[in-house]
Amino acid sequence: MFLLKYNNPKNLKILLLFTIIVTCVIILSVFINYRHILNKPGNIIPSIQKGVNISINQLRHTATRNGMTEWSLEAKSAQLIDSKKEAFLQNISLTFFLDNGEKIYLTANQGVLKTDSNDIEVSGNIMIKNNKYRLKTENLHYEYGRRIIFTNAPVEIFGVSFNLMADSMVFNFNTNKILLEGSVNGNFSKNIKL
């Protein structure tokens, strides 16, 4: 092992010079690597599209009315286009809060949040669930002003004692009622209570 005697000024100068050189080399290599990354912006955020004002990961947004939380949204990523007043979302998780304290959970692959109205359109593997029921469909719209969700795509609703299918559906958060339209059919068990 190489040991320097610190009482010798020449050895101390060599040690200090060596430390300064190593520090400068480390700083220089970090700077060069950082500049290399900046020269390739595609590596930093590959999903930014033309016209996008902001692109972020892990979006959380909550909508309130009269001091009450109506829904809370989380998305893995979002791209905001301010000129269209839209946020394009990926891997969405929405929680709706009902007046009676219950919650309805929605998940979807992607969607669009209208930033001026708080309306939401979602699509791809949509699953809505609460403590009693599940609903599956491929696209869905939420109107913040009327507090309704609706779809013109086929839906399947199932619970412990029933399974229903319909061509379209409207659910009203104010009345807590669902309207199924089109070709509606399903199965009920003997023990169902309506």
Helices and strands as residue ranges (DSSP letters): H 9-38, H 41-44, E 54-65, E 68-81, E 86-97, E 103-114, E 120-129, E 134-143, E 148-151, E 155-158, E 162-166, E 168-172, E 177-181, E 185-188
